[in-house]
Amino acid sequence: MTAHVLAGDVGGTKTTLGLFEAKKGIDGVLTETTFSSRDFPTFEAVVREFLKDGAASIECACFGVAGPVVGGEAKVTNLPWSVDERKISSELGVPSVRVINDLQATASAIPYLPQEGNDDCGHSARHWAGRGLPDLGRAPRRLQRPRLRGRPR
């Protein structure tokens, strides 16, 4: 039986899930679907909808989430969702689940992108980060080195 990897990009506006053949890595995409996040009460409901046609054996899953991740759990920015590794593993029967920040997921993927035609990959990844992060190569010096206000207690 072929093992599968479930991967996703989870955000307050949309959630994209993909199913991959484990042995083929990023070249083994079997299906990919984007959902409107606000149409679902929980993240698990989105995953159930994605898998409703019955995926075979899912060996592991990893989800990049818009929001801070602490102890394998993330509160999704702009949604009342919690994405929790243990909950996903037990409710969906996936043995190994990881939840990471979406920017960490993007940075981790860059080395796997094809070299041809991706000269501005780093530039695109910085700008994909969106409104919250300055392009540090061009940011004023005051933004490059944040300083703490007040004294430590």
Secondary structure, DSSP 8 states (H G I E B T S, - for coil): ---EEEEEEE-SSEEEEEEEEGGGGGGGEEEEEEEEGGG-SSHHHHHHHHTTTT---EEEEEEEESS-EETTEEE-TTSS-EEEHHHHHHHHT-SEEEEEEHHHHHHHHGGGS-STT-TTHHHHHHHHTGGGS--TTTS-HHHHS----S---
